[in-house]
Structures are given as C-alpha cells and as structure tokens.
Amino acid sequence: MNVSYVAQISGKVQGVYFRASSQQMAIEYCLSGYAHNLANGDVEVLICGEQSNVDKMLAWLTHGPPQAEVSQVKKKKIEWTEHNHFSIG
C-alpha cells in the first residue's frame, strides 16, 4: 500500500548534507517526495511510497547522516501524494 508522510526534523540538520543524504536514501528505498530547509533551521521531508520503505526512511530520519544531530522528528501521515522523483530544494 502506498502512503505519504511529511516529517519535520529538528536539531543540527542544516549544513550537514541532510537533504542530499535524504535524497540518496529515498532513491535507495524507491521513494518520491522532497527535502527542503525551513526558515527556523529544521528540515521538512515529504516521503511517498510503499509503507515498508516509508517506515525505513522514517527510521533513518531519526539519526540522518553522520554529521547531523537530530533532536526531534515530528511525522504526520497525509493523503497520498503522487511524485515522480525525490527533489531537494
């Protein structure tokens, strides 16, 4: 079953390749969506795909790449959203 989640990741998550690493992981897990920086220093990630792969990505977001220091992940299941790829911005 395909699902969509939006996650807001807090901590030291900007300037540590969080978005690029998220894109690499999304590609590995065959997911679509996006990752972009928020003005408050957080990163927002939209994840769309098969539930089991989305769960893997959500688990990865709790620590992110080695340079990141994730303090909190707020996640919310949203209505299915169709995307063709995973973009960063």
C-alpha positions as CSV (number, residue, x, y, z in Angstrom):
1,M,0.0,0.0,0.0
2,N,1.3,3.4,-0.9
3,V,1.4,6.1,1.8
4,S,2.6,9.7,2.2
5,Y,4.2,11.2,5.3
6,V,5.5,14.7,6.0
7,A,8.3,14.9,8.6
8,Q,9.9,17.9,10.3
9,I,13.3,17.2,11.6
10,S,14.9,19.4,14.3
11,G,18.4,19.7,15.6
12,K,21.7,20.2,13.7
13,V,20.2,19.3,10.3
14,Q,21.2,22.2,8.1
15,G,24.7,22.4,6.6
16,V,25.3,18.8,7.2
17,Y,24.2,17.2,3.9
18,F,20.9,16.2,5.4
19,R,18.8,17.0,2.3
20,A,21.3,15.3,-0.1
21,S,21.6,12.3,2.2
22,S,17.8,12.1,2.4
23,Q,17.6,12.1,-1.4
24,Q,20.1,9.2,-1.6
25,M,18.2,7.2,1.0
26,A,14.9,7.9,-0.8
27,I,16.3,6.7,-4.1
28,E,17.6,3.6,-2.3
29,Y,14.2,2.9,-0.9
30,C,12.3,3.7,-4.1
31,L,10.5,6.7,-2.6
32,S,9.5,10.0,-4.0
33,G,8.9,13.4,-2.4
34,Y,11.2,16.2,-1.3
35,A,13.5,17.6,1.3
36,H,13.9,21.3,1.9
37,N,15.2,23.6,4.6
38,L,12.8,25.6,6.7
39,A,13.5,29.2,7.9
40,N,13.6,28.0,11.6
41,G,16.6,25.7,10.9
42,D,14.6,22.5,10.6
43,V,14.3,20.3,7.5
44,E,11.0,19.2,6.1
45,V,10.8,15.9,4.2
46,L,7.9,14.5,2.2
47,I,8.0,10.8,1.8
48,C,5.8,8.9,-0.6
49,G,5.9,5.2,-1.5
50,E,5.4,1.7,-0.2
51,Q,4.6,1.6,3.5
52,S,7.5,-0.7,4.4
53,N,10.0,1.6,2.6
54,V,8.5,4.7,4.1
55,D,8.9,3.1,7.6
56,K,12.6,2.5,6.8
57,M,13.0,6.1,5.7
58,L,11.2,7.5,8.8
59,A,13.6,5.4,11.0
60,W,16.6,6.7,9.1
61,L,15.4,10.3,9.7
62,T,15.8,9.8,13.4
63,H,19.5,10.0,13.1
64,G,20.2,11.2,9.5
65,P,23.7,11.4,8.0
66,P,26.8,11.1,10.3
67,Q,27.3,14.9,10.6
68,A,23.7,15.5,11.7
69,E,22.5,15.7,15.3
70,V,18.7,15.0,15.2
71,S,16.9,16.1,18.3
72,Q,13.3,15.5,17.2
73,V,11.3,14.1,14.3
74,K,7.6,15.2,14.0
75,K,5.8,13.0,11.5
76,K,2.3,13.1,10.1
77,K,0.6,10.7,7.7
78,I,-1.1,12.7,4.9
79,E,-3.3,12.0,1.9
80,W,-1.4,10.1,-0.8
81,T,0.5,12.5,-3.0
82,E,1.9,11.4,-6.4
83,H,5.5,12.4,-7.2
84,N,7.8,11.2,-9.9
85,H,11.1,11.7,-8.1
86,F,12.7,12.9,-4.9
87,S,13.8,16.5,-5.1
88,I,15.8,18.8,-2.8
89,G,15.5,22.5,-2.5
